[in-house]
Amino acid sequence: MQAPARRTLTRAAQAAQSASSIGSTTPVTVTSASLRRAAARPSPINTAAAQAQAQQPRTFSTTATTPVRPTVTTVTTWTARVKEAVDRSRARAYSSDVKENKIWGFEEMQKLIEDPKREVVIVDAREPGELSHTGRIPGAINIPITTSPDSFFISEDEFEDRFGFPRPSKDSEVVFYCKAGVRSRGAAGLAREAGWEKVGEYPGSWLDWAAKGGKVEH
């Protein structure tokens, strides 16, 4: 074969080989197994990133974390003032410089409620719910010392708006009672602190009144 013919055949073979490498006409079958193998095969990019992260040195914080504690504000509550008033009332028994509250007994309270011209105001220092269950000493007004310990310190208008009746004047005589005599002592002490001078208390209070058959107003 002549040289030109051989060169022509060689160029044709090279062209055919190049065409087969660029695009094959052989059909490619995609199966589920091949897809799973492709998915399981790690991505070169992710693998490189994981390796780079693993090679970075780990750092640990040595700074101690200080726990944040809530700020507690100490507030003198009215309940504390009631307790202080009770303590001061007890201390009056040992002091001659402090005027002692007048002490009322059962018989005196009976005479008081039967006096049509009485000028003494009877104050029930219990909570309204207690009065709804037991009733009250006839003619008594209700000033609950536990939930309204500031009753003798607020203005007269505010007092009347809160309770629906006028507050006893500072010139009037008042006598306090409760269930067992503890709250009434505190109420009497607060009233005296607020400027009331003619203050009394019925230590037996409701327990003594009910046990001795005192009249009840519902």
Phi, psi and omega per residue, in radians:
M1 nan 2.452 -3.111
Q2 -1.276 2.754 -3.084
A3 -1.065 -0.753 3.132
P4 -1.053 -0.667 -3.132
A5 -1.168 -0.679 -3.139
R6 -1.145 -0.693 3.136
R7 -1.135 -0.620 3.128
T8 -1.145 -0.787 3.132
L9 -1.113 -0.660 -3.134
T10 -1.136 -0.761 3.116
R11 -1.114 -0.644 -3.138
A12 -1.170 -0.700 -3.137
A13 -1.155 -0.692 3.127
Q14 -1.145 -0.682 3.114
A15 -1.118 -0.707 3.135
A16 -1.150 -0.744 3.136
Q17 -1.111 -0.702 3.114
S18 -1.122 -0.692 3.134
A19 -1.130 -0.674 -3.116
S20 -1.210 -0.560 3.136
S21 -1.328 -0.507 -3.137
I22 -1.344 -0.842 -3.105
G23 -2.537 2.012 -3.126
S24 -1.599 2.448 3.112
T25 -1.598 0.017 3.141
T26 -1.273 2.208 -3.121
P27 -1.142 2.488 3.125
V28 -1.872 2.212 -3.118
T29 -1.686 2.148 3.113
V30 -1.787 2.091 -3.129
T31 -1.972 2.927 3.105
S32 -1.116 -0.621 -3.138
A33 -1.131 -0.696 3.139
S34 -1.183 -0.618 3.103
L35 -1.151 -0.717 3.123
R36 -1.121 -0.714 3.120
R37 -1.128 -0.648 3.126
A38 -1.189 -0.665 3.134
A39 -1.213 -0.628 -3.119
A40 -1.304 -0.332 -3.099
R41 -1.288 2.120 -3.074
P42 -1.109 2.513 3.122
S43 -1.291 2.337 3.133
P44 -1.048 -0.593 -3.117
I45 -1.203 -0.839 -3.129
N46 -1.125 -0.672 -3.137
T47 -1.118 -0.715 3.129
A48 -1.150 -0.680 3.136
A49 -1.166 -0.710 3.129
A50 -1.123 -0.703 3.124
Q51 -1.149 -0.693 3.135
A52 -1.146 -0.663 3.133
Q53 -1.204 -0.645 -3.141
A54 -1.188 -0.505 -3.119
Q55 -1.394 -0.254 -3.137
Q56 -1.284 2.418 -3.136
P57 -1.218 2.453 3.129
R58 -1.469 2.430 3.131
T59 -2.042 2.479 -3.129
F60 -2.164 2.365 -3.131
S61 -1.388 2.268 3.112
T62 -1.790 0.088 -3.130
T63 -1.461 2.141 -3.127
A64 -1.277 2.384 3.135
T65 -1.519 2.107 -3.137
T66 -1.488 2.125 -3.135
P67 -1.130 2.441 -3.135
V68 -1.535 2.033 -3.134
R69 -1.699 2.420 3.124
P70 -1.141 2.488 3.115
T71 -1.322 2.176 -3.116
V72 -1.804 2.084 3.138
T73 -1.727 2.114 3.141
T74 -1.422 2.091 -3.112
V75 -2.123 2.279 3.068
T76 -1.365 1.914 -3.089
T77 -1.513 2.850 3.108
W78 -1.189 -0.500 3.085
T79 -1.083 -0.693 3.089
A80 -1.129 -0.630 3.125
R81 -1.160 -0.626 3.086
V82 -1.093 -0.780 3.129
K83 -1.081 -0.728 3.108
E84 -1.096 -0.676 3.133
A85 -1.145 -0.661 3.092
V86 -1.116 -0.765 3.138
D87 -1.100 -0.705 3.130
R88 -1.180 -0.606 3.114
S89 -1.140 -0.668 3.095
R90 -1.176 -0.609 -3.121
A91 -1.231 -0.391 -3.124
R92 -1.096 -0.477 -3.131
A93 -1.127 -0.364 -3.106
Y94 -1.873 0.097 -3.119
S95 -2.168 2.351 3.120
S96 -1.622 -0.126 -3.108
D97 -1.533 -0.307 -3.084
V98 -1.841 2.327 -3.135
K99 -1.229 2.228 -3.098
E100 -1.482 2.571 3.068
N101 -1.193 2.582 3.072
K102 -1.250 2.352 -3.125
I103 -1.776 2.243 -3.126
W104 -1.886 2.470 3.065
G105 -1.879 -3.133 -3.076
F106 -1.097 -0.803 -3.094
E107 -1.128 -0.682 3.116
E108 -1.145 -0.668 3.115
M109 -1.178 -0.642 3.092
Q110 -1.087 -0.804 3.125
K111 -1.107 -0.608 -3.115
L112 -1.122 -0.776 -3.087
I113 -1.300 -0.312 3.135
E114 -1.598 -0.118 -3.134
D115 -1.492 1.969 -3.115
P116 -1.202 -0.322 -3.115
K117 -1.870 0.382 -3.057
R118 -1.109 2.506 3.116
E119 -1.978 -0.008 3.132
V120 -1.525 2.310 3.123
V121 -1.656 2.163 3.106
I122 -1.593 2.225 -3.086
V123 -2.073 2.103 3.036
D124 -1.571 2.035 -3.057
A125 -1.610 0.142 3.134
R126 -1.380 3.055 3.105
E127 -1.429 2.652 -3.104
P128 -0.968 -0.621 3.131
G129 -1.094 -0.566 3.112
E130 -1.201 -0.696 -3.139
L131 -1.160 -0.596 -3.133
S132 -1.152 -0.433 3.136
H133 -1.559 -0.637 -3.016
T134 -1.897 -0.388 -2.971
G135 1.526 -3.006 -3.102
R136 -2.451 2.932 3.010
I137 -1.167 2.308 -3.062
P138 -0.909 2.276 3.095
G139 1.515 -0.041 -3.103
A140 -1.357 2.545 3.008
I141 -1.757 2.684 -3.068
N142 -1.855 2.021 3.013
I143 -2.190 1.633 -3.078
P144 -1.180 2.029 -3.037
I145 -1.330 -0.464 -3.087
T146 -1.267 -0.824 -3.101
T147 -1.603 -0.279 3.129
S148 -2.354 1.023 -3.099
P149 -1.230 -0.201 3.131
D150 -1.596 0.194 -2.988
S151 -1.032 -0.546 -3.110
F152 -1.624 0.063 -3.131
F153 -1.948 -0.351 3.136
I154 -1.373 2.995 -3.132
S155 -1.250 2.834 -3.133
E156 -1.116 -0.695 3.129
D157 -1.121 -0.749 3.134
E158 -1.142 -0.661 3.099
F159 -1.067 -0.812 -3.109
E160 -1.183 -0.614 3.073
D161 -1.135 -0.615 -3.096
R162 -1.328 -0.739 -3.010
F163 -1.875 -0.319 3.104
G164 1.515 0.149 3.075
F165 -2.594 2.726 -3.095
P166 -1.223 2.608 3.119
R167 -1.372 2.521 3.066
P168 -0.993 2.398 -3.132
S169 -1.216 2.819 -3.129
K170 -1.229 -0.252 3.112
D171 -1.510 -0.268 -3.086
S172 -1.441 2.738 3.077
E173 -1.604 2.363 -3.119
V174 -2.213 2.552 3.063
V175 -2.267 2.260 -3.061
F176 -1.842 2.541 2.963
Y177 -2.536 2.817 3.091
C178 -2.461 -2.310 3.107
K179 -1.607 -0.817 -3.065
A180 -2.291 0.149 3.047
G181 1.699 -0.077 -3.110
V182 -1.434 -0.926 -3.136
R183 -1.146 -0.586 3.137
S184 -1.159 -0.587 3.080
R185 -1.161 -0.743 3.083
G186 -1.110 -0.719 3.131
A187 -1.114 -0.719 3.114
A188 -1.109 -0.672 3.111
G189 -1.148 -0.708 3.113
L190 -1.164 -0.697 3.119
A191 -1.099 -0.700 3.118
R192 -1.163 -0.682 3.085
E193 -1.085 -0.611 -3.097
A194 -1.396 -0.079 3.057
G195 2.078 -0.075 3.086
W196 -1.357 2.322 -3.069
E197 -1.878 -0.618 -3.128
K198 -1.622 1.448 -3.017
V199 -2.047 2.376 3.097
G200 -2.370 2.908 3.117
E201 -2.529 2.575 3.111
Y202 -1.868 1.641 -3.019
P203 -1.058 -0.606 3.130
G204 -1.151 -0.554 3.073
S205 0.914 -2.644 -2.982
W206 -1.144 -0.650 -3.137
L207 -1.052 -0.742 3.123
D208 -1.230 -0.718 -3.115
W209 -1.095 -0.810 -3.128
A210 -1.214 -0.664 -3.100
A211 -1.156 -0.515 -3.092
K212 -1.709 0.165 3.038
G213 1.344 0.538 3.121
G214 -1.177 2.681 3.135
K215 -1.106 2.598 -3.087
V216 -2.193 2.357 3.078
E217 -1.953 2.198 3.134
H218 -1.849 nan nan
